[in-house]
């Protein structure tokens, strides 16, 4: 009996010693919250999962593409960038991963970040012959310009955004002006969004640049048109993305890829959390819906993350063990 009692006491002591040690593997964690909405939601979602499910102590810090990469790569902080768009640092990231300074997690935007020219789905459904940009340009009457309905309109990206240059050059490459279209300069994201809302309110056609994931594509059902050619990076760098290029050629937008990044020091000490961060991802349709809810209700990134947890259980519970999922659910 005495032996059993001693064994039980030893086992209890061992358990109490190992439980905090397992939690300490995660310990204090810093997560970069990028300035765009989908990345902000991702950072806050990870914060909740790590704190409530894995017992981490999480701090959210401000993040931006190049400064965050440089800090993680050179200083080892912050520990995590939940949604990092890698196209601008692809070569540097490959080097950092190969030398062991950074660890690449899941491709959180499973579809990639999509850019291109869109039309309303109700127009696409009513006109099954329109599947490409050039198909759409055969029908200026379906996409009337607000100031001159006798012409079709192609709505451009906001001023001073790089996509304003590429859209202008593609409009020129397509000779869209000779096909009865004018390029409409929206000037701001708000005016671009308002032009789409107006088209849906009036059930009229709209043609122009947009991207995903975004709240607008969560609110309004849009169809992405093909440019009929593959993305040509050399042509993109030579002309498509260059302001004032004289002879642009037809091209397609690249698909931007967004991954979760971790510092090596964090990934090596937080095994279960690292596994989670190499697993969880969502498609654009899902995050568009969450962004639309956030925009309509004017909620914070944290509130949008909680909304996701409450309304998309079947998705996120696949990313974590059952016991972790139950802890998170109990905290909501």
Protein Blocks (a to p, Z undefined) as FASTA:
>chain_A
ZZmmmmmmmmmmmmmmmmmmmmmmnmpadddddfbfklmmmmmmmmmmmmmmnopacddd
dddfklmmmmmmmnopafbdfbacfklmmmmmmmmmmnopaccdddfblnopaddddddf
klmmmmmmbmbfklmmmmmmlmccfklmkbccdddddehiaklmmmmmmmmmnommmnop
acddehpaklmmmmmmmmmmnopacddddddddfklmmpccddddehiacdfklmmmmmm
pghiabdcddddddddddddddfklmmmmmmlmmmmmmgccdfklmmmmmmmmmmnopaf
klmmmmmmmmmmmmmmmmpcfklmmmmmmmZZ
